[in-house]
Amino acid sequence: MDNLAHGLAGVLLGAGLFPAEAVRSKRRLFLASILVVNLPDIDILLRLWSSEAYFFHHRGFTHSFLGLLLMIPLSFWLTRRVLGCNSSLSTRSLWGFVLAQLLVGHFFLDFLTAYGTMFLYPFTMRRFSFPLMFIIDPLFWLLTGASAWLCYRQSTPIQIRRMAAGSGFAVACLWVFELHHRHLAQEKIPSELASTTQYIYPAPLAPWAWSLVLATGEARPPYIQGFVSLLHQGYTRFSPVESGYEAQLCQQLSDSPLARQAFERYKQWGEPVVCKPGESPMESIPGCMCSSLKYAFPGEPPGFFGSYWIQADGRTEFAPRTAPRSVIRLYQQLLRGKEPET
């Protein structure tokens, strides 16, 4: 999730767990909640190192169970500093506050997005996720933002606790609502493709828009891409992945151990992935362009986000792209209630 969503969730967690402290020192408690709940995203500094370090290791160590050994005491120290010496919270309460912020306010929310979280880093680079929310979810902002404001306006512990509990119930209802729409999108899969391995991801405008990837089990096409909109009268589109892409490293690089290692690393990051031969942007020499269908769009070339170039000598480079104009036009048509052009 984005940092605004984490911050709002953190405020509600802090207020709900310690309403008396919220009355006594509301601004300090809310500030501590926002800082602590967002602390794992300190790994965004990996961008300063390289795009590859950021893409592969974001939501890695600072989002792992091993990383908690560092994040918990650091968060405890930060909370102490923000709340000050006059805080009424005991040491045990502070530990509970920190654990709730990190595990519920951050780890769990990231788990509900397609990008996933590497809970077992560095022992495995596998990303665990149950894609239910798009990384930016305005409905979540609306519910938690309104609840956080109402909590801020309350003046007694019981009022604050009731408001925080009510917001928790509202968010749980939102997740049920999103899960129901995920099931509705899954029902749009054609009957002849119902037995395929299915990947379902929230798209922009989720829970009313979903991206689907269906593994055919064949060499060509290896995947069928789908898009389901539940807006207005609904809209569904399924199409094979663009010709030339295969669900494996390009044949010309298959004899290179370094290229195979790079491909496996990328596959863990973005599975399901497809590759096709191409010209590397690094030195304009032959290479292999791999793309994650998790971030692709049916009817468009795969990988407008996070394409990955691999060369035979093992050199690699991420080549992010912008969303195709046709995708932007599709969303404009859906929002206006028009039948999208095919």
DRENRODO-953107 format. One record per atom (N, C-alpha, C, O, CB): y, x, z. Coordinates in steps of 0.1 Angstrom, whole numbers, plus 5000, padded with zeros to 4 digits. Glycine has a CB too. Layout:
N
YXZ/...
//
This chain:
342
498850085000/500050005000/501350095000/501250215003/500049905012/502450034997/503650104997/504150115011/503650055020/504750034988/505150205013/505650235027/506350115033/506350105046/506550355027/506950035025/507649915031/506549825037/506749775049/508449835020/505449795030/504349715036/503749775048/503549705058/503249695025/503549905048/503049975060/504049955072/503649925083/502750125058/505349975069/506349965080/506349825086/506449815098/507650005074/506349725077/506449585083/505149555091/505249495101/506549485071/504049595086/502749575094/502849655107/502349595117/501549625086/503349775107/503549855119/504349785129/504049785141/504049985116/505549725125/506449665134/505749545141/505849525153/507649615126/504949465133/504349345139/503149395148/502949325158/503749265128/502449495145/501449545154/502049595167/501549555178/500749665148/503149675166/503849715178/504349605187/504149605199/504949815175/504949505181/505549395188/504449305194/504549255205/506349305179/503349285187/502249205192/501449265203/501049205212/501249175181/501249405202/500549475213/501349485226/500849475237/500049605208/502649515224/503549545236/504849465235/505849515233/503849695236/504749325237/505949245236/506949275247/508149265244/505549095236/506449315258/507449345269/508249465266/509449465268/506649365282/507649565260/508349685255/509349645244/510449705243/507449795251/508949545236/509749505225/511049435230/512149455224/509049415215/510949365241/512149305247/512949405253/514249405252/511749195257/512349505260/513049605268/513749705259/514949745261/512149675277/513049755248/513649855239/513149825225/512349905219/513149995244/513649715219/513149665207/513349775195/512449795188/513849535203/514549825194/514849915183/513950045184/513550085173/516349955183/513850095196/513050215197/511550185194/510950275187/513150275211/511050075198/509650045195/509450025180/508450065175/509149915203/510349945174/510249925160/510350055152/509550075142/511249825155/511250145156/511350265149/510150355150/509650415141/512650345154/509550355163/508350435165/507250375156/506450455151/507950435180/507150245155/506050185147/506250225133/505250255126/506150025149/507450215127/507650255113/507250395110/506650425100/509050225109/507650485119/507450625117/505950665118/505450735110/508250715127/505350605128/503850645131/502950585120/502050645115/503450595144/503250455116/502350395107/502450455093/501550455085/502650245106/503550515090/503750585077/503450735077/503550795067/505150565072/503150785089/502950925090/501750985081/501951095075/502550965104/500650915079/499650965070/500150995056/499551075048/498450875069/501250925051/501750945038/502651065037/503351085027/502550825033/502551155047/503251285046/502651365035/503251465030/503151355060/501351325031/500751405020/501451385007/501051434997/499251365019/502451295006/503251284994/503951414990/504351434979/504251164996/504051505000/504651634998/503851714988/504251814983/504851705011/502551674986/501751744976/502351744962/502051824954/500351684976/503251644960/503951644947/504651774944/504851814933/504851524946/505151834955/505951954954/505052074949/505552164943/506651994967/503752054952/502752164948/502452144933/502652234925/501552154957/501852034930/501552004916/501051854915/500751794925/500352094911/501151794903/500751654901/499251644903/498751544908/501051614887/498451754900/497051744902/496651744917/495851664921/496351864895/497351824925/497151824939/497451684945/496751634954/497951934946/498551624940/498951494946/497951384942/497451314950/500351454941/497551374929/496651274924/495251284931/494751184936/496451274909/494751404932/493451424937/493351414953/492351374958/492851544932/494451454959/494351474974/495251374982/495151374994/494651614978/496051294975/496751194982/495751094987/494751054981/497851124972/495951044999/495050965007/493751045010/492650985010/494750834999/493951175012/492751255015/492751295030/492351205038/492851385007/493051415033/492951465047/493651375057/493151335067/493351605048/494951345054/495751265064/495251125065/495751045074/497251275060/494351075056/493850945056/492350945059/491650845058/494050875043/491851055064/490451065067/490151055082/491051075090/489851195061/488851035086/488551035100/488651175106/488951185118/487050985101/488351275098/488551415103/490051435105/490451505115/487951515093/490851385096/492351405098/492951345110/493951375114/493051355085/492251245115/492751175127/492851275139/493651245148/491751055131/491951375139/492051475149/493451545150/493851585161/490951575148/494151545139/495451595138/496551485139/497551495146/495651685126/496251375132/497251265131/497451195144/498551155147/496851165120/496451185152/496551105165/497451185175/498451125180/495151085171/497151315178/498151375187/499551395182/500451385189/497551515191/499651415168/500951425163/501751295164/502951285167/500851465148/501051185162/501651045163/501951015178/503050955180/500650935158/501151065187/501351045201/502651115205/503551055212/500151095210/502751235201/504051315204/505251255198/506251245204/503851455198/505151205185/506251135179/506651015186/507850985188/505951105164/505650935191/505950805198/506650835211/507650765215/504650725200/506150935218/506850985230/508251015228/509150975236/506051095237/508551095217/509951135215/510851015211/511951015216/509851235203/510350925204/511150805200/511450715211/512550665213/510550735188/510350685219/510550585230/511250645242/511950575249/509150535235/511150775244/511950835255/511150835268/510050775269/513250775256/511750895278/511050905291/511050775299/510350755308/511751015299/511950685295/512050555302/511150445297/511250335302/513550505302/510250475288/509350375283/508450325294/508050405303/508550435271/508150195294/507250135304/505750145300/504950105308/507649995306/505550205288/504150215283/503350325290/503950435291/504150225268/502150295294/501350405301/500750495290/500850465278/500250335309/500150605294/499550695284/498450625277/498350645264/499050825291/497650545284/496550475277/497150375266/496550365255/495650405287/498150315270/498850215260/499350285248/499250235237/499950135267/499850405250/500450485239/499250525229/499450525217/501150605244/498150565235/496950605227/496550475218/496250495207/495850655235/496450365225/496150245218/497150205207/496750165196/496050125228/498450225210/499450195200/499250285188/499350235176/500850225206/499050415190/498850515179/497650475170/497650475158/498750655184/496450445177/495250415170/495450285161/494950285150/494050395179/496050185167/496250065160/497150085147/496850035137/496949955169/498150165149/499050195137/498350265126/498550235115/500250265142/497550365130/496950445120/495750375113/495650375101/496450585126/494950315121/493650255116/493950125109/493450095098/492650235127/494750035116/494949905110/496149895101/496049855090/495149795122/497249955106/498549945098/498550035086/499350005077/499649985107/497650135086/497650225074/496350235067/496250195055/498150365078/495350285074/494050305067/493450175061/493050175050/493050365077/493450065069/492849945064/493649885052/493049835043/492849835076/494949885053/495749835042/495549915029/495449855018/497249835045/495450045030/495150125018/493750095013/493550105001/495250275022/492850065022/491450035018/491449905009/490549895001/490550015030/492449825010/492449695002/493149714989/493349614982/493149595010/493449834985/494049854972/493049934963/492049994967/495349934973/493349924950/492349994940/492350144941/491350204938/492749954926/493450204946/493550344947/492550404957/492050514955/494950394950/492250324967/491150364977/491650474986/492750524985/489950414969/490750504996/491050605006/489850695008/488750645009/491450535019/490050825010/488950915012/488750935027/489151035033/489251055005/488050835032/487750835047/486950955051/487051005062/487050705051/486051005042/485151115046/485551255040/484751345040/483751085041/486851265036/487351385031/487351495043/487551455054/488851365026/486951615040/486751685028/485251695024/484851765015/487251825028/484351615031/482951625029/482551555015/481651595009/482151555040/483351455011/483251394998/484551344994/485451315002/482251274999/484751354981/486051304975/485951154971/486851104965/486451384962/484851084975/484750944972/485850864978/486150884990/483350894976/486350774970/487450684975/486850544978/486250484970/488550664965/486950504991/486450374995/487550274994/488650294997/485950385010/487150154988/488150054986/487449914984/486349914980/489050084975/488249814988/487849674984/489149624977/489949564984/487349594996/489249634964/490549604958/490849454959/490249374952/490549644943/491849424967/492249284970/493749264967/494149154963/491849244984/494549364969/495949354968/496449464958/495849574958/496649374981/497449434950/498049534942/498849624951/499249584962/498949474931/499049754947/499649844956/501049804961/501549844971/499849984949/501749714953/502949654957/502749504957/502549444946/504149694947/502749444968/502449304970/503649224976/503749224988/501149284978/504449154967/505549084972/505248974982/506048944991/506349024961/504048914981/503648804990/503448865004/503848805014/502348734985/502848985005/502749055018/504049085023/504249075035/501849175016/504949135015/506349165020/506949045026/507549045036/507149225008/506848935019/507548805023/507048765036/507848735045/507348695012/505648755038/505148715051/505448805062/505948755073/503648695049/505248935060/505449025071/506949055074/507349075085/504749155069/507749045063/509149065065/509848955073/510548975082/509849085051/509448835069/510048715076/509548715091/510348685100/509548585070/508248755093/507748755107/508348865115/508648845127/506248775107/508648985109/509249095116/510649055120/511149085131/509249215108/511348985111/512748945114/512748845126/513548845135/513448885102/511848745125/511748645136/511348715149/511848675160/510748535132/510448815149/510148885161/511348955167/511548955179/509048985159/512149005158/513349085163/514348985169/515049025178/514049155151/514348855165/515248765170/514848695183/515648635190/515448655160/513548715187/513048655199/513448735212/513748855211/511448645199/513548665223/514048735235/513048735247/513448795257/515348665239/511948675245/510948685256/509648735251/509248725239/510748545262/508848805259/507548855255/506548755249/505948785239/506848925266/506548635255/505548535250/505948485236/505148465228/505548415260/507248475233/507748435220/507448545210/506948515199/509248415220/507648665214/507348775204/505848785201/505448795190/507848915210/504948775212/503548775210/503048665201/502248685192/502848775223/503548545203/503148425195/503548445181/502848415171/503748305201/504748505178/505248525165/504448625158/504048615146/506748565165/504048735165/503248845159/501848785156/501248825145/503148965168/501248705165/499948655163/499948555151/499048555143/499448575176/501048475150/501148385139/501248455125/500748415115/502448295140/501948575125/502048655113/500648705109/500348715098/503048765115/499848745120/498548795117/497648685111/496848715101/497848845130/497748565116/497048455110/497448425096/496648405087/497248325119/498848435093/499348415080/498848515070/498448485058/500848415080/498748645074/498248745065/496748725062/496348755051/498548885071/496048685073/494648665071/494448545060/493548555052/493948625084/495248445061/495248335051/495548385037/494948345028/496148225055/496548485037/496848545024/495648615018/495348605006/498048635025/494948685026/493748755021/492648665016/492048685006/493248855032/492448555023/491548455019/491948395006/491148374996/491348335030/493248365004/493848314992/493648414980/493248374969/495348284994/493848544983/493648644973/492148654969/491848674958/494248774977/491348654979/489848664977/489348544968/488548564959/489148664990/489948424971/489548304963/489948324948/489248294939/490248184969/491148374946/491648394932/490848514926/490748504913/493148434932/490448604933/489548714928/488248654922/487748684912/489248824938/487748554930/486548484926/486748404913/485948394904/485948404937/487948334913/488248254901/488348344889/487948304878/489648184903/488948464890/489048554879/487648604874/487348614862/489848674883/486748624884/485448664881/484648554873/483848584865/484648704894/484948434876/484348324869/484748314854/484048244847/484648194876/485748384851/486248384837/485448474828/485648474816/487648414836/484548554834/483748654826/482848574817/482148484822/483048744835/482748594804/481848524795/480348534800/479948634806/481948584781/479648434798/478248424803/477348534798/476548584805/477648294799/477648584786/476848684780/477148824786/476348924784/477048694765/478248834794/478548954801/478348944816/478749044823/479948994798/477848834821/477748814835/476848904842/477048934854/477348674837/475848964835/474949054842/475349204842/474649284847/473549044835/476549234836/477049364835/477549414849/477849334858/478149384825/477649544851/478249604862/479749574861/480349604851/478049754864/480349514872/481749464871/482649534881/482349554892/481749314873/483849574875/484849634884/486049534883/486549504872/485249774879/486549484894/487649384894/488749444902/488649474914/487149254900/489949454896/491149514902/492349424902/492549354892/491449654896/493049414912/494349334912/495349404902/495549524903/494949314926/495949324894/496949374884/498349334890/498449254899/496749314870/499349384884/500749334888/500749184887/500249124877/501849394878/501349114896/501448974898/500148914905/499948794906/501648904885/499249004910/498148954918/498648884930/499748914935/497249074922/497948774934/496648734930/496448644918/495448584916/496048664942/497548634910/497448554898/497148634886/497048574875/498848474896/496948764887/496648844876/495548954880/495749014890/497848914870/494548964872/493449054876/493049134863/492949084852/492248974882/492649264866/492149344855/490649364858/490249394869/492849484855/489849354847/488349364849/487849464839/488349484828/487649224846/486849544844/486149634835/484649614837/484049604848/486449784840/483949584825/482549554825/481749664818/482049694807/482349414818/480849724825/480049834820/478849774811/478049694816/479449924831/478849804798/477849744789/476549814790/475549754786/478349754775/476449934795/475250004795/474850064782/473750114780/474149914800/475750054772/475550114759/476450224756/477450244763/475650004748/476150304746/476950424743/478350374737/479350434740/476250514733/478250274728/479450224722/479350074720/478450024713/479650294708/480350004725/481350044735/480750064749/479949974753/482549954735/481150164756/480650174770/481150074780/480550044790/480950314775/482350024777/482949924786/483649814778/484149834767/483949994795/483749694784/484549584780/485749574790/485449564802/483749454778/486949574785/488149554794/488549404793/488549344783/489249644789/488949354805/489349214805/490649204814/490949284822/488249134811/491349094810/492549064818/492548914820/492448834810/493849104811/492748864832/492748724836/494048694843/494348754853/491548684844/494748594837/495948544844/495648404848/495148324840/497248544834/496048364860/495848234866/497148164867/497248054873/495248244879/498248214860/499548154860/499548044850/498848044839/500648254857/500247934853/500447824844/499147764839/498347724847/501347864832/498847774826/497647714821/496547824821/495347794817/497847664806/496847944825/495848044825/495748124812/496048064801/494447994829/495248244812/495148324800/494048434803/494048494813/496448394797/493148444793/492048534795/491848624782/491948564771/490648464798/491648754784/491448834772/490348944775/490449004785/492748904767/489348954767/488349054768/488249134755/488249074744/486948994772/488149264755/488049344743/487349474746/487449524757/489449374737/486549524737/485949654739/486949764741/488049764735/484949694727/486549874748/487449984749/487650044736/486850044727/486850094759/488850104734/489250154721/488150244715/487550324722/490550224722/487950234702/486950314694/487250464696/488450504696/486950284680/486250544698/486350684700/486150734714/485950844716/487650734695/486250634723/486050674737/484650664742/483950564737/486950584746/484150754750/482850754755/482850774770/483850824775/481950854748/481850724777/481750734791/481150864796/480350864805/480950614797/481650974790/481151104794/482151204788/483051174781/479751134788/481951334793/482851444788/482551464773/481451444768/482551574796/483651494766/483551514752/482451614748/482251714755/484851564746/481751594738/480551674734/480951824732/480251914735/479951624721/482151844727/482651984724/482852064737/482952194736/483851984716/482952004748/483152074761/481952064770/481952114781/484352014768/480852004765/479651984774/478952114778/478252114788/478651894767/479252224771/478552354774/479452434784/479052544788/478252434762/480552384787/481452454796/481352414811/481652294814/482952444792/480852494820/480652454834/481952424840/482052324848/479952574842/483052494836/484352464842/484852324838/485452254846/485352574839/484652294825/485052164820/484252054827/484851944830/484952154805/482952074829/482151974835/482551954849/482551834854/480652014834/482852064856/483352044870/484651974871/484851884880/483552194876/485551994862/486851924862/486551774859/487251694865/487751984851/485651744850/485351604846/484751534858/485151424861/484351604835/483851594866/483251534877/484351504888/484251404895/482151614883/485251594890/486351574899/487151454895/487551374904/487151704901/487551454883/488351334878/487551204879/488151104882/488751364863/486251214876/485451094877/485451034891/485550914893/484051114872/485351114901/485451074915/486751004918/486850914925/485251184924/487851054911/489151004914/489350864907/489950774913/490251094909/488950854894/489250734887/488150644881/488450564873/490150774876/486950664885/485850594879/486050444880/486450384890/484550624887/485850374868/485150414856/486150494847/487350454845/484550294849/485650594840/486450674831/485850684818/484650674816/486650814837/486650704808/486250734794/487050854788/488050884793/486450604785/486450914778/487051034773/486951034758/486050974752/486351164778/487851104751/487851124737/488451254733/489251304740/488551004729/487951324722/488551454718/490051434715/490451334710/487751514706/490751534717/492151534714/492751674715/492051774717/492951444724/494051674713/494851804713/495551814726/496351724729/495751814701/495251924733/495851944746/497351964745/497852034736/495152064753/498151894754/499551914754/499952054759/501152094758/500251804762/499052124766/499352254772/499652364761/500552434762/498252294781/498752374752/498852474742/498452424728/498252504719/497952594745/498452294726/498052234713/496752284708/496652314696/499252254703/495852304717/494452344712/493552224715/493852144724/494052474719/492352224709/491352114711/490952104726/490752204733/490152134703/490851984730/490451954744/489851814745/489451764735/491651974754/489851764757/489351634759/490251554768/490651594779/487851644766/490651434763/491551344771/490651244778/490051164772/492651284762/490651244791/489951144799/490951044805/492051084809/489051214810/490550924806/491450814812/490650724821/489450704819/492050734800/491250684831/490650594841/490950444837/492050404835/491250614855/489850374835/490050224831/490550144843/490950034841/488650174826/490450204855/491050134866/492450104865/493050004870/490750214879/493150194857/494650184855/494950154840/496050174836/495350304860/493950104833/494150074819/494449924817/494449854826/492950124811/494649884804/494949754801/494149714788/494249784779/496449724799/493449594788/492749564776/493549544764/494749494764/491949434779/493049594753/493749584740/494749704738/495449704728/494549454739/494849794748/495749904747/494950034749/493850034754/496849894758/495450144744/494750274746/494550294761/495550274768/495550394739/493450344765/493250364780/494150464785/494650554779/491750404782/494450444798/495150554806/496650564804/497150674802/494550674802/497450454804/498850474804/499350524817/500550554819/499550334801/498450534827/498750604840/497550694843/496450654843/498950504851/497850824845/496850914850/495850974840/494751004844/496150854861/496250984828/495351044818/495251194822/496151254828/495851034804/494051254819/493751384823/493251474812/492151434806/492651384835/493951574809/493451664798/492551784804/492951844814/494651724791/491451804797/490551904801/490252004789/490051954778/489151844806/490352134792/490052234781/488752304785/488252294796/491252334780/488252374775/486952444777/487052554787/485952574794/486452504764/488152614789/488252714799/488552664813/488752744823/489452814795/488552534815/488652474828/490052434831/490352374842/488152564838/491052474823/492452434826/492652284824/492052224815/493352514817/493452224833/493552084832/495052044835/495852124839/492652014843/495351924831/496751874834/496751724833/496151664824/497751934823/497451664843/497651514843/498751484833/499751564832/497951464857/498651384826/499651344816/499951194818/499551114809/499151374801/500651154828/501051014830/501850954819/502651024812/501750994843/501650834816/502350764806/503050644812/502750594823/501450724794/503950584804/504550454808/503850344802/503050354793/506050454803/504050224808/503350104804/503750074789/504950074786/503549984813/502750044780/503050004767/504049884766/503949794775/501849974759/504849874756/505749764755/505049634754/505549524758/506749784743/503849634747/503149514746/502649454759/502649334760/501949534736/502449534769/502049494782/503149424789/503049324795/501449614791/504349494788/505549434794/505849294787/506249204794/506749534792/505749294774/505949164767/504949054772/505348944773/505849184752/503749094774/502749004778/503148934792/503048814793/501349064780/503549024801/503948964814/505248884813/505348784820/504249084824/506148914804/507248834802/506848694797/507448594802/508248894793/505948694788/505448564783/504748484793/504948364794/504548584771/503948544802/503248474812/504148414822/503948304827/502248574819/505148494826/506148444836/506948324830/507448234838/507048554840/507148324817/507848214811/507048094808/507447984803/508548254799/505748104810/504847994808/504447984793/503947874789/505447864812/504648084785/504348084771/502948134769/502348214777/505348164763/502248094758/500948144754/501148284748/501848294738/500248044743/500548384754/500748524749/500248534735/499248474731/500048614758/500948624728/500448654714/499248744715/499148834724/501548724706/498248724706/497048804706/497248924697/496349004695/495848724702/
//
